Amino acid sequence: MGPLDTSVSENLRLARKAQNLSLDELSRRSGVSKSMLRQIEIGRSSPTISVLWKIANGLKVAFSSLLAKKQVGAEVADFTAQGQVRSGKKGYRLFPLVLFQPDRPFEVYYAEIDEGVQFEGEPHQGKARETVFVLSGSVEITLGETKSIAHENQLVQFFAGAAHHYLNPGKKTARVLMSIDYAL
């Protein structure tokens, strides 16, 4: 089990207990089976992004609060070596960079999306606003019937309270930064 999995296990257990929720109740709220929740809490399962979003929504906490690890002092690190969140989708890699804190109501992720890969984003809580900065390649974002394409050195902003889809329509891996602001 990697450091990211350990953080998820600990944070899930702490958040559930802080709300005095049983595994049964969290399962009902999140739509994730009781056995899967237990496996995650004891570190025997590494959840996908979709499962983490369901749990975060069931707990009514920020997605990144389940990923957070305690940090002491300044730290320089290769953010892709820190560990990625399993997407359950081949060709989509998500790396947490800046995690939500009560005094910092936003989170930032780095993602790599291979050629032709589509990924479905779960709705974020409240009136979250997402900004996708395209570092290289192209990304198409679909919200309902609306499609927006951003190319290298461009960005797309949208309210992320509804399901949204990411697609790399290009011929090379797209590299993006995603910022989600909950302070609205």
Secondary structure as GFF3:
##gff-version 3
##sequence-region A 1 184
A	DSSP	alpha_helix	3	18	.	.	.	ID=ss1
A	DSSP	alpha_helix	23	30	.	.	.	ID=ss2
A	DSSP	alpha_helix	34	41	.	.	.	ID=ss3
A	DSSP	alpha_helix	49	59	.	.	.	ID=ss4
A	DSSP	three_ten_helix	63	66	.	.	.	ID=ss5
A	DSSP	beta_strand	92	98	.	.	.	ID=ss6
A	DSSP	beta_strand	106	113	.	.	.	ID=ss7
A	DSSP	beta_strand	118	121	.	.	.	ID=ss8
A	DSSP	beta_strand	129	136	.	.	.	ID=ss9
A	DSSP	beta_strand	138	143	.	.	.	ID=ss10
A	DSSP	beta_strand	146	151	.	.	.	ID=ss11
A	DSSP	beta_strand	155	159	.	.	.	ID=ss12
A	DSSP	beta_strand	164	167	.	.	.	ID=ss13
A	DSSP	beta_strand	174	181	.	.	.	ID=ss14
###
